[in-house]
Amino acid sequence: MGMFSFIKEAGEKLFGIGKAQAATPSAPAAPSPEQAAELSKTAGNAIATYINRMGLKVEALDVGFDAATETVTVSGVAPDQNTREKVVLCCGNVANVTKVNDLMTVSTPEPESQMYTVVKGDNLSKISKHFYGTPNKYPQIFEANKPMLTHPDKIYPGQVLRIPAA
């Protein structure tokens, strides 16, 4: 799938308070190379734990985070395209992540979904109307983004959603 961009300030707060601040440019002092490597390792582990908590099974899952470039690199073998896309969204919809480098492969190739970044004032019905011509297909978008979405009304600006083919 390649490289994806995300909004740094939006997303799950997976990194500890001190760790997240150390990874941001507004931190008072830059971490040493050793500290940056440890922060990156801890952040990569936190994202991998989040993916597993979402119940997304990927063979040989490897998640790395580079604090300097705010980039997550994810690799492994997903059972299907849906799982692959959800893993990429889990990686990117995390605060302090601006890019995801997707190196995963898929056991059963399928067409890719479109990605959509939520803006202020959006809801799933409005997004459904835009992509499908009717607001009544919002449950399809909700289901495509489970388990990251727990309720159709709980989306936020900057969040990236999967939009499956109609």
NURO-49875 format. One record per atom (N, C-alpha, C, O): z, y, x; atom name. Coordinates in Angstrom, 1 decimal. Each point is the difference from the previous one (the first is absolute). Layout:
BEGIN
REC      c3      c2      c1  name
REC       Z       Y       X    CA
...
END
This chain:
BEGIN
REC      c3      c2      c1  name
REC     0.0    -1.2     0.8     N
REC     0.0     1.2    -0.8    CA
REC     0.0     1.3     0.9     C
REC    -0.6     0.9    -0.4     O
REC     1.3    -1.0     1.5     N
REC    -0.1     1.2     0.9    CA
REC     1.2     0.8     0.0     C
REC     1.1    -0.4    -0.2     O
REC    -1.3     1.8     0.5     N
REC     1.1     0.9     0.1    CA
REC     0.1     0.8    -1.3     C
REC    -1.0     0.5    -0.6     O
REC     2.2    -0.3     0.1     N
REC     0.3     0.7    -1.2    CA
REC     1.0     1.2     0.3     C
REC     0.9    -0.2     0.9     O
REC    -1.1     1.3    -1.6     N
REC     0.9     1.1     0.2    CA
REC     0.9     0.1    -1.2     C
REC    -0.3    -0.3    -1.1     O
REC     1.6     0.8     1.4     N
REC     1.0     0.1    -1.0    CA
REC     0.7     1.4     0.3     C
REC    -0.2     0.6     1.0     O
REC     1.0    -0.2    -2.0     N
REC     0.8     1.3     0.1    CA
REC     1.3    -0.4     0.6     C
REC     0.8    -0.8    -0.5     O
REC    -0.5     1.5     1.6     N
REC     1.2    -0.3     0.8    CA
REC     1.3     0.2    -0.8     C
REC     0.9    -0.8     0.1     O
REC    -0.8     1.8    -1.0     N
REC     1.2     0.3    -0.7    CA
REC     0.3    -0.8    -1.2     C
REC     1.1    -0.1    -0.5     O
REC    -2.2    -0.6     0.0     N
REC     0.2    -0.8    -1.2    CA
REC     0.3    -1.5     0.4     C
REC    -0.4    -0.5     1.0     O
REC     1.1    -0.1    -1.9     N
REC     0.2    -1.5     0.2    CA
REC     1.5    -0.4     0.1     C
REC     0.9     0.8    -0.1     O
REC    -0.8    -2.1     0.2     N
REC     1.3    -0.7     0.1    CA
REC     0.7     0.5     1.3     C
REC    -0.6     0.2     1.0     O
REC     1.9     0.0    -1.1     N
REC     0.8     0.4     1.1    CA
REC     0.6    -1.2     0.7     C
REC     1.1    -0.4    -0.3     O
REC    -1.9    -0.3     1.1     N
REC     0.5    -1.2     0.6    CA
REC     0.7     0.2     1.3     C
REC     0.8    -0.9     0.4     O
REC    -1.1     2.0     0.3     N
REC     0.6     0.2     1.3    CA
REC     1.4     0.7    -0.1     C
REC     0.1     0.8    -0.9     O
REC     0.8    -1.2     1.7     N
REC     1.4     0.6     0.0    CA
REC    -0.1     1.5     0.2     C
REC    -1.0     0.5     0.6     O
REC     2.0     0.3    -1.1     N
REC     0.0     1.4     0.1    CA
REC    -0.3     0.5     1.4     C
REC    -0.9     0.8     0.2     O
REC     1.6    -1.2     0.8     N
REC    -0.2     0.4     1.4    CA
REC    -1.3    -0.5     0.5     C
REC    -0.7     0.8     0.7     O
REC     0.3    -2.0    -1.0     N
REC    -1.2    -0.5     0.5    CA
REC    -1.2     0.7    -0.6     C
REC    -1.0     0.3     0.7     O
REC     1.0     0.1    -2.0     N
REC    -1.1     0.7    -0.6    CA
REC    -0.2     1.4     0.6     C
REC    -1.1     0.4     0.3     O
REC     2.3     0.2     0.0     N
REC    -0.1     1.3     0.6    CA
REC    -0.6     0.0     1.4     C
REC    -0.7     0.9     0.4     O
REC     1.1    -1.9     0.3     N
REC    -0.5    -0.2     1.4    CA
REC    -1.5    -0.2     0.0     C
REC    -0.6     0.4     1.0     O
REC     0.0    -0.9    -2.0     N
REC    -1.4    -0.3    -0.1    CA
REC    -0.8     1.2    -0.4     C
REC    -1.2     0.0     0.0     O
REC     1.9     1.1    -0.5     N
REC    -0.8     1.1    -0.5    CA
REC     0.0     1.2     1.0     C
REC     0.8     0.1     0.8     O
REC    -1.9     0.7    -0.9     N
REC    -0.1     1.1     0.9    CA
REC     1.1     1.0    -0.1     C
REC     0.2     0.8     0.9     O
REC     0.5    -0.7    -2.0     N
REC     1.0     1.0    -0.2    CA
REC     1.3    -0.4     0.6     C
REC     1.0     0.8    -0.1     O
REC    -0.9    -1.9     0.7     N
REC     1.2    -0.5     0.6    CA
REC     0.4     1.0     1.2     C
REC    -0.9     0.5     0.6     O
REC     2.2    -0.3    -0.4     N
REC     0.4     1.0     1.0    CA
REC    -0.4    -0.4     1.4     C
REC    -0.4     0.8     0.8     O
REC     0.5    -2.1    -0.4     N
REC    -0.4    -0.4     1.3    CA
REC    -0.9    -1.3    -0.1     C
REC     0.3    -0.9    -0.8     O
REC    -1.3     0.9     1.7     N
REC    -0.9    -1.1     0.0    CA
REC     0.7    -1.2     0.5     C
REC     0.8     0.1     1.0     O
REC    -1.0    -1.3    -1.5     N
REC     0.7    -1.2     0.5    CA
REC    -0.7    -0.4     1.3     C
REC    -1.1     0.3     0.3     O
REC     1.9    -1.0     0.6     N
REC    -0.5    -0.5     1.2    CA
REC    -1.0    -1.1    -0.3     C
REC     0.0    -0.5    -1.1     O
REC    -0.9     0.1     2.0     N
REC    -0.9    -1.1    -0.2    CA
REC     0.7    -1.3    -0.5     C
REC    -0.5    -0.7    -0.8     O
REC     1.7     0.5     1.4     N
REC     0.7    -1.2    -0.4    CA
REC     0.5     0.1    -1.4     C
REC    -0.1    -1.0    -0.8     O
REC     0.6     2.2     0.4     N
REC     0.5     0.2    -1.4    CA
REC    -1.2    -0.1    -0.9     C
REC     0.2    -0.6    -1.1     O
REC    -1.3     1.2     1.4     N
REC    -1.2     0.0    -0.9    CA
REC    -0.5    -1.5    -0.2     C
REC    -0.3    -0.3    -1.1     O
REC     0.4    -0.5     2.2     N
REC    -0.4    -1.4    -0.2    CA
REC     0.9    -0.7    -0.9     C
REC    -0.4    -0.8    -0.8     O
REC     1.7     1.0     1.0     N
REC     1.0    -0.6    -0.9    CA
REC    -0.1     0.4    -1.4     C
REC     0.1    -0.8    -1.0     O
REC    -0.4     2.2     0.8     N
REC    -0.2     0.5    -1.4    CA
REC    -1.2    -0.6    -0.6     C
REC     0.0    -0.4    -1.2     O
REC    -1.1     0.2     1.9     N
REC    -1.2    -0.6    -0.5    CA
REC     0.2    -1.4    -0.4     C
REC    -0.5    -0.4    -1.0     O
REC     1.2    -0.4     1.9     N
REC     0.3    -1.4    -0.3    CA
REC     0.8    -0.1    -1.3     C
REC    -0.2    -0.8    -0.8     O
REC     1.3     1.6     0.7     N
REC     0.9     0.0    -1.2    CA
REC    -0.8     0.3    -1.2     C
REC     0.2    -0.6    -1.1     O
REC    -1.1     1.7     1.1     N
REC    -0.8     0.4    -1.1    CA
REC    -1.0    -1.1    -0.4     C
REC    -0.1    -0.3    -1.2     O
REC    -0.5    -0.4     2.2     N
REC    -0.9    -1.1    -0.3    CA
REC     0.7    -1.1    -0.7     C
REC    -0.5    -0.6    -1.0     O
REC     1.7     0.3     1.4     N
REC     0.8    -1.1    -0.6    CA
REC     0.4     0.4    -1.4     C
REC     0.0    -0.9    -0.9     O
REC     0.3     2.2     0.7     N
REC     0.4     0.4    -1.4    CA
REC    -1.2    -0.1    -0.9     C
REC     0.2    -0.4    -1.2     O
REC    -1.3     0.7     1.6     N
REC    -1.2    -0.1    -0.8    CA
REC    -0.3    -1.4    -0.3     C
REC    -0.4    -0.4    -1.2     O
REC     0.5    -0.5     2.2     N
REC    -0.3    -1.4    -0.3    CA
REC     1.0    -0.6    -0.9     C
REC    -0.3    -0.8    -0.9     O
REC     1.6     1.2     0.9     N
REC     1.0    -0.4    -0.9    CA
REC    -0.3     0.5    -1.4     C
REC     0.2    -0.8    -1.0     O
REC    -0.7     2.0     0.9     N
REC    -0.4     0.5    -1.3    CA
REC    -1.1    -0.8    -0.6     C
REC     0.0    -0.3    -1.2     O
REC    -1.0     0.0     2.0     N
REC    -1.2    -0.9    -0.5    CA
REC     0.6    -1.3    -0.5     C
REC    -0.4    -0.5    -1.1     O
REC     1.2    -0.1     1.8     N
REC     0.6    -1.3    -0.4    CA
REC     0.8     0.1    -1.2     C
REC     0.0    -0.9    -0.9     O
REC     0.8     2.0     0.7     N
REC     0.8     0.3    -1.1    CA
REC    -0.9     0.1    -1.3     C
REC     0.5    -0.3    -1.1     O
REC    -1.7     0.8     1.3     N
REC    -0.9     0.2    -1.1    CA
REC    -0.7    -1.4    -0.4     C
REC    -0.7    -0.1    -1.0     O
REC     1.0    -0.9     1.7     N
REC    -0.5    -1.4    -0.3    CA
REC    -1.4    -0.2     0.4     C
REC    -0.7    -0.9    -0.5     O
REC     0.2     1.7     1.5     N
REC    -1.4    -0.1     0.4    CA
REC     0.0    -0.9     1.2     C
REC     0.5     0.3     1.1     O
REC    -1.1    -1.4    -1.3     N
REC    -0.1    -1.1     1.1    CA
REC    -1.2     0.2     0.8     C
REC    -1.2    -0.1    -0.5     O
REC     1.3     0.3     1.8     N
REC    -1.1     0.1     1.0    CA
REC     0.4    -0.9     1.1     C
REC     1.0     0.1     0.7     O
REC    -2.0    -1.0    -0.3     N
REC     0.2    -0.9     1.1    CA
REC    -0.1     0.8     1.3     C
REC    -0.8     0.9     0.1     O
REC     1.8    -1.2     0.8     N
REC     0.0     0.7     1.3    CA
REC     0.1     1.5    -0.1     C
REC    -0.7     0.7     0.8     O
REC     1.4    -0.2    -1.8     N
REC     0.2     1.5    -0.2    CA
REC     0.5     0.6     1.3     C
REC     1.1    -0.4     0.5     O
REC    -1.7     1.5    -0.1     N
REC     0.4     0.7     1.2    CA
REC    -0.1     1.5    -0.4     C
REC    -1.1     0.5    -0.3     O
REC     2.2     0.2     0.4     N
REC     0.0     1.5    -0.4    CA
REC     0.6     0.7     1.2     C
REC     1.1    -0.2     0.5     O
REC    -1.9     1.2     0.0     N
REC     0.4     0.9     1.0    CA
REC    -0.1     1.4    -0.4     C
REC    -0.8     0.4    -0.8     O
REC     1.7     0.4     1.3     N
REC     0.0     1.4    -0.3    CA
REC     0.0     0.8     1.3     C
REC     0.9    -0.2     0.9     O
REC    -1.7     1.2    -0.8     N
REC    -0.1     0.9     1.1    CA
REC     0.5     1.4    -0.4     C
REC    -0.6     0.7    -0.7     O
REC     1.9    -0.4     1.1     N
REC     0.6     1.2    -0.4    CA
REC    -0.8     1.2     0.4     C
REC     0.0     1.1    -0.7     O
REC    -0.6    -1.1     1.9     N
REC    -0.7     1.1     0.5    CA
REC    -1.2     0.4    -0.8     C
REC    -0.3     1.2    -0.2     O
REC    -0.4    -2.2    -0.4     N
REC    -1.2     0.3    -0.8    CA
REC     0.3    -0.2    -1.5     C
REC    -0.9     0.2    -0.8     O
REC     2.1    -0.7     0.5     N
REC     0.4    -0.2    -1.4    CA
REC    -0.9    -1.0    -0.7     C
REC    -0.4     0.1    -1.2     O
REC    -0.1    -1.1     2.0     N
REC    -0.9    -1.0    -0.4    CA
REC     0.6    -1.4    -0.1     C
REC     0.7    -0.4     0.9     O
REC    -0.9    -0.3    -2.0     N
REC     0.4    -1.4    -0.2    CA
REC    -1.3    -0.8     0.3     C
REC    -1.1     0.3    -0.5     O
REC     1.3    -1.4     1.3     N
REC    -1.1    -1.0     0.2    CA
REC     0.5    -1.3    -0.6     C
REC     1.1    -0.5     0.4     O
REC    -1.8    -0.1    -1.3     N
REC     0.4    -1.2    -0.7    CA
REC    -1.1    -1.0     0.2     C
REC    -1.2     0.3    -0.1     O
REC     1.6    -1.6     0.4     N
REC    -1.0    -1.1     0.1    CA
REC     0.6    -1.2    -0.6     C
REC     1.2    -0.1    -0.2     O
REC    -2.0    -0.9     0.0     N
REC     0.4    -1.3    -0.6    CA
REC    -1.1    -0.4    -0.9     C
REC    -1.1     0.6    -0.1     O
REC     1.3    -1.7    -0.6     N
REC    -1.0    -0.6    -0.9    CA
REC     0.6     0.0    -1.4     C
REC     1.0    -0.7    -0.3     O
REC    -1.6     1.6    -0.6     N
REC     0.4     0.1    -1.4    CA
REC    -0.7    -1.1    -0.8     C
REC    -1.2    -0.3     0.3     O
REC     1.8    -0.2    -1.3     N
REC    -0.6    -1.1    -0.8    CA
REC    -1.2     0.6    -0.9     C
REC    -0.9    -0.8    -0.3     O
REC     0.9     2.1     0.0     N
REC    -1.0     0.6    -0.8    CA
REC    -0.1     1.5     0.2     C
REC     0.9     0.5     0.7     O
REC    -1.9     0.1    -1.2     N
REC    -0.2     1.5     0.2    CA
REC     1.1     0.8    -0.6     C
REC     0.4     1.0     0.5     O
REC     0.1    -1.4    -1.7     N
REC     1.1     0.7    -0.7    CA
REC     1.2     0.1     0.9     C
REC     0.6     1.0     0.2     O
REC    -0.2    -2.1     0.4     N
REC     1.2     0.0     0.9    CA
REC    -0.3     0.9     1.2     C
REC     0.9     0.7     0.4     O
REC    -2.1    -0.8     0.2     N
REC    -0.3     0.8     1.1    CA
REC     0.2     1.5    -0.3     C
REC     0.6     0.7     0.8     O
REC    -1.2    -0.3    -1.9     N
REC     0.1     1.4    -0.4    CA
REC     1.4     0.4    -0.3     C
REC     0.4     1.1     0.3     O
REC     0.4    -1.9    -0.9     N
REC     1.4     0.3    -0.3    CA
REC     0.8     0.1     1.3     C
REC     0.9     0.9     0.1     O
REC    -1.2    -1.7     0.9     N
REC     0.7     0.1     1.3    CA
REC    -0.3     1.4     0.6     C
REC     0.8     0.6     0.6     O
REC    -2.1    -0.3    -0.6     N
REC    -0.4     1.3     0.6    CA
REC     0.7     1.2    -0.7     C
REC     0.5     0.9     0.6     O
REC    -0.4    -1.0    -2.0     N
REC     0.8     1.0    -0.7    CA
REC     1.4     0.0     0.3     C
REC     0.7     1.1     0.1     O
REC    -0.1    -2.3     0.1     N
REC     1.4     0.0     0.4    CA
REC     0.2     0.7     1.3     C
REC     1.0     0.7     0.2     O
REC    -1.9    -0.9     0.8     N
REC     0.1     0.6     1.3    CA
REC    -0.2     1.5    -0.1     C
REC     0.7     0.8     0.7     O
REC    -1.6    -0.3    -1.5     N
REC    -0.4     1.4     0.0    CA
REC     0.9     0.8    -0.9     C
REC     0.2     1.2     0.2     O
REC     0.3    -1.8    -1.3     N
REC     0.9     0.8    -0.9    CA
REC     1.4     0.0     0.4     C
REC     0.9    -0.3    -0.7     O
REC    -0.7     0.6     2.0     N
REC     1.3     0.1     0.7    CA
REC     0.1     1.4     0.6     C
REC    -1.0     0.4     0.6     O
REC     2.1     0.3    -0.8     N
REC     0.2     1.3     0.6    CA
REC    -0.2    -0.1     1.5     C
REC     0.4    -1.0     0.7     O
REC    -1.0     2.0    -0.1     N
REC    -0.3     0.1     1.5    CA
REC    -1.2    -0.8     0.4     C
REC    -0.2    -0.2     1.2     O
REC    -0.5    -0.4    -2.1     N
REC    -1.2    -0.8     0.4    CA
REC    -1.2     0.8    -0.5     C
REC    -0.1     0.4    -1.1     O
REC    -0.9    -0.1     2.1     N
REC    -1.2     0.8    -0.4    CA
REC    -1.2    -0.9     0.0     C
REC    -1.0     0.4    -0.6     O
REC     1.0    -1.5     1.3     N
REC    -1.2    -0.8     0.1    CA
REC     0.4    -1.5     0.0     C
REC     1.1    -0.4     0.5     O
REC    -1.9    -0.5    -1.0     N
REC     0.1    -1.4     0.1    CA
REC    -1.3    -0.6     0.6     C
REC    -1.0     0.2    -0.6     O
REC     1.2    -0.9     1.6     N
REC    -1.1    -0.7     0.7    CA
REC     0.0    -1.4    -0.5     C
REC     0.9    -0.8     0.4     O
REC    -1.8     0.4    -1.3     N
REC     0.0    -1.3    -0.7    CA
REC    -0.8    -1.0     0.9     C
REC    -1.2     0.2     0.0     O
REC     1.8    -1.1     0.6     N
REC    -0.7    -1.1     0.8    CA
REC     0.1    -1.3    -0.7     C
REC    -0.3    -1.0     0.6     O
REC     0.8     1.0    -1.9     N
REC     0.1    -1.3    -0.7    CA
REC    -1.3    -0.6    -0.3     C
REC    -1.0     0.7    -0.1     O
REC     1.0    -2.0    -0.1     N
REC    -1.1    -0.8    -0.6    CA
REC     0.4    -0.6    -1.3     C
REC     1.2     0.0    -0.3     O
REC    -2.1    -0.5    -0.5     N
REC     0.2    -0.6    -1.3    CA
REC    -0.5    -1.4     0.0     C
REC    -1.1    -0.3     0.4     O
REC     1.9    -0.6    -1.0     N
REC    -0.4    -1.4    -0.1    CA
REC    -1.1    -0.1    -1.0     C
REC    -1.0    -0.8     0.2     O
REC     1.1     1.5    -1.3     N
REC    -1.0     0.0    -1.1    CA
REC    -0.6     1.4    -0.2     C
REC     0.6     0.8    -0.7     O
REC    -1.7    -0.5     1.3     N
REC    -0.5     1.4    -0.1    CA
REC    -0.4     0.3    -1.4     C
REC    -0.5    -0.8    -0.8     O
REC     0.8     2.1     0.4     N
REC    -0.3     0.5    -1.3    CA
REC    -0.4     1.5     0.2     C
REC     0.2     0.5     1.1     O
REC    -0.8     0.1    -2.1     N
REC    -0.3     1.4     0.1    CA
REC     1.2     0.9     0.2     C
REC     1.1    -0.4    -0.6     O
REC    -1.2     1.5     1.3     N
REC     1.2     0.9     0.2    CA
REC     0.2     0.9    -1.2     C
REC    -1.0     0.3    -0.7     O
REC     2.2     0.0     0.5     N
REC     0.4     1.0    -1.1    CA
REC    -0.2     1.4     0.6     C
REC    -0.1     0.2     1.2     O
REC    -0.1     0.8    -2.1     N
REC     0.0     1.4     0.4    CA
REC     1.5     0.4     0.2     C
REC     0.9    -0.6    -0.6     O
REC    -0.7     1.6     1.4     N
REC     1.3     0.5     0.3    CA
REC     0.1     1.4    -0.6     C
REC    -1.0     0.8     0.1     O
REC     2.1    -0.4    -0.6     N
REC     0.1     1.4    -0.6    CA
REC     1.4     0.6     0.4     C
REC     1.0    -0.7    -0.1     O
REC    -1.0     1.9     0.5     N
REC     1.2     0.7     0.4    CA
REC     0.4     0.8    -1.2     C
REC    -0.7     0.9    -0.5     O
REC     1.9    -1.1     0.0     N
REC     0.6     0.6    -1.2    CA
REC     0.2     1.5     0.4     C
REC     0.5     0.4     1.0     O
REC    -0.8     0.5    -2.0     N
REC     0.2     1.4     0.1    CA
REC     1.0     0.5    -1.1     C
REC     0.2    -0.8    -0.9     O
REC     0.4     1.9     1.1     N
REC     0.9     0.6    -0.9    CA
REC    -0.6     0.0    -1.4     C
REC    -1.2     0.5    -0.2     O
REC     1.9    -0.9    -0.8     N
REC    -0.5     0.0    -1.4    CA
REC    -0.7    -1.3    -0.4     C
REC    -0.3    -0.2    -1.2     O
REC     0.1    -0.7     2.1     N
REC    -0.6    -1.3    -0.3    CA
REC     1.0    -1.0    -0.7     C
REC     1.2     0.1     0.2     O
REC    -1.8    -0.9    -1.0     N
REC     0.7    -1.2    -0.6    CA
REC    -1.0    -1.1     0.0     C
REC    -1.2     0.3     0.2     O
REC     1.6    -1.5    -0.5     N
REC    -0.9    -1.1     0.1    CA
REC    -1.1     0.1    -1.1     C
REC    -1.1    -0.5     0.2     O
REC     1.4     1.0    -1.4     N
REC    -1.0     0.2    -1.0    CA
REC    -1.1     1.0     0.4     C
REC    -1.2    -0.3    -0.2     O
REC     1.6     1.3     0.8     N
REC    -1.0     1.0     0.5    CA
REC    -0.8    -0.6     1.1     C
REC    -1.3     0.2     0.0     O
REC     1.8    -0.9     0.9     N
REC    -0.7    -0.7     1.1    CA
REC    -1.0    -1.0    -0.6     C
REC    -1.1    -0.2     0.4     O
REC     1.6    -0.6    -1.4     N
REC    -0.8    -1.0    -0.7    CA
REC    -1.2     0.7    -0.7     C
REC    -1.1    -0.5     0.1     O
REC     1.3     1.6    -0.8     N
REC    -1.1     0.8    -0.6    CA
REC    -1.0     0.4     1.0     C
REC    -1.2    -0.1    -0.2     O
REC     1.6     0.5     1.4     N
REC    -0.9     0.5     1.0    CA
REC    -0.8    -1.2     0.6     C
REC    -1.2     0.2     0.1     O
REC     1.8    -1.3     0.1     N
REC    -0.8    -1.2     0.6    CA
REC    -0.7    -0.9    -1.0     C
REC    -1.0    -0.5     0.3     O
REC     1.6     0.4    -1.5     N
REC    -0.5    -1.0    -0.9    CA
REC    -0.5     0.6    -1.3     C
REC    -0.6    -0.7    -0.8     O
REC     0.7     2.0     0.7     N
REC    -0.5     0.7    -1.2    CA
REC     0.9    -0.1    -1.2     C
REC    -0.3     0.6    -1.1     O
REC     1.5    -1.3     1.2     N
REC     0.9    -0.1    -1.1    CA
REC     1.4     0.0     0.6     C
REC     0.3    -0.6     1.0     O
REC     0.7     1.3    -1.7     N
REC     1.4     0.0     0.5    CA
REC     0.7    -1.4    -0.3     C
REC     1.0    -0.2     0.6     O
REC    -1.6    -0.6    -1.4     N
REC     0.6    -1.2    -0.5    CA
REC     0.0    -1.1     1.1     C
REC     0.6    -1.1    -0.2     O
REC    -1.2     1.2     1.3     N
REC    -0.1    -1.0     1.0    CA
REC     1.1     0.3     1.1     C
REC    -0.1    -0.6     1.1     O
REC     1.0     1.5    -1.3     N
REC     1.1     0.2     1.0    CA
REC     0.8    -1.2     0.3     C
REC     0.4    -0.1     1.2     O
REC    -0.2    -0.9    -2.1     N
REC     0.7    -1.2     0.4    CA
REC    -0.7    -0.8     1.2     C
REC     0.6    -0.6     0.8     O
REC    -1.9     0.7    -0.8     N
REC    -0.8    -0.6     1.1    CA
REC     0.4     0.6     1.3     C
REC     0.1    -0.7     1.0     O
REC     0.0     2.0    -0.9     N
REC     0.4     0.7     1.2    CA
REC     1.4    -0.4     0.4     C
REC     0.3    -0.3     1.1     O
REC     0.6     0.3    -2.1     N
REC     1.4    -0.3     0.2    CA
REC     0.1    -1.4     0.6     C
REC     0.7    -0.2     0.9     O
REC    -1.3    -0.8    -1.6     N
REC     0.0    -1.4     0.5    CA
REC    -0.5    -0.1     1.4     C
REC     0.5    -0.8     0.8     O
REC    -1.6     1.5    -0.5     N
REC    -0.6    -0.1     1.3    CA
REC     0.9     0.6     1.1     C
REC    -0.2    -0.3     1.2     O
REC     1.2     1.1    -1.5     N
REC     0.9     0.6     1.0    CA
REC     1.4    -0.6    -0.1     C
REC     0.9     0.6     0.7     O
REC    -0.7    -1.7    -1.4     N
REC     1.3    -0.6     0.0    CA
REC     0.1    -0.9     1.2     C
REC    -1.0    -0.5     0.4     O
REC     2.1     0.3     0.2     N
REC     1.3     0.4    -0.3    CA
REC     0.4     1.4     0.5     C
REC     1.2     0.4    -0.2     O
REC    -2.1     0.3     0.9     N
REC     0.4     1.3     0.5    CA
REC     0.4     1.0    -1.1     C
REC     0.9     0.8     0.1     O
REC    -1.7    -0.9    -1.2     N
REC     0.4     0.8    -1.2    CA
REC     0.9    -0.9    -0.9     C
REC    -0.3    -1.1    -0.3     O
REC     1.4     1.7    -0.1     N
REC     0.9    -0.7    -0.9    CA
REC     0.0     0.5    -1.4     C
REC     0.5    -0.7    -0.9     O
REC    -1.2     1.8     0.7     N
REC    -0.1     0.6    -1.4    CA
REC    -1.3     0.9     0.0     C
REC    -0.2     0.7     1.0     O
REC    -0.5    -0.7    -2.1     N
REC    -1.3     0.8     0.0    CA
REC     0.2     1.5     0.2     C
REC    -0.9     0.7     0.4     O
REC     2.1    -0.2    -0.8     N
REC     0.3     1.4     0.1    CA
REC     0.6     0.4     1.4     C
REC     0.2     1.2     0.2     O
REC    -0.1    -2.1     0.7     N
REC     0.7     0.3     1.3    CA
REC    -1.1     0.0     1.1     C
REC     0.1    -0.8     0.9     O
REC    -1.0     1.8    -1.0     N
REC    -0.9     0.3     1.1    CA
REC     0.3     1.4     0.5     C
REC     0.7     0.8    -0.7     O
REC    -1.1    -0.5     2.0     N
REC     0.4     1.3     0.5    CA
REC    -1.2     0.5     0.8     C
REC    -0.8    -0.8     0.6     O
REC     0.7     2.1    -0.5     N
REC    -1.1     0.6     0.8    CA
REC     0.0    -0.5     1.4     C
REC     1.0     0.0     0.7     O
REC    -2.2    -0.3    -0.2     N
REC    -0.1    -0.5     1.4    CA
REC    -0.1    -1.5     0.1     C
REC    -0.4    -0.6     1.0     O
REC     0.9    -0.1    -2.1     N
REC     0.0    -1.4     0.0    CA
REC    -1.5    -0.5    -0.1     C
REC    -0.8     0.6    -0.8     O
REC     0.5    -1.7     1.5     N
REC    -1.4    -0.5    -0.1    CA
REC     0.1    -1.3    -0.9     C
REC     0.8    -0.8     0.2     O
REC    -1.7     0.7    -1.2     N
REC    -0.1    -1.1    -0.9    CA
REC    -1.3    -0.7     0.1     C
REC    -1.0     0.5     0.4     O
REC     1.1    -1.8    -0.7     N
REC    -1.2    -0.9    -0.1    CA
REC    -0.7     0.2    -1.3     C
REC     0.8     0.1    -1.0     O
REC    -2.1     0.1     0.9     N
REC    -0.7     0.1    -1.3    CA
REC    -1.0    -1.2     0.0     C
REC    -1.0     0.1     0.6     O
REC     1.4    -1.1    -1.3     N
REC    -1.0    -1.2     0.0    CA
REC    -1.2     0.3    -0.8     C
REC     0.0     0.9    -0.8     O
REC    -1.0    -1.7     1.1     N
REC    -1.3     0.2    -0.8    CA
REC     0.3    -0.3    -1.5     C
REC     0.9    -0.9    -0.3     O
REC    -1.6     1.6    -0.6     N
REC     0.2    -0.2    -1.4    CA
REC    -0.4    -1.4    -0.4     C
REC     0.0    -0.4    -1.2     O
END
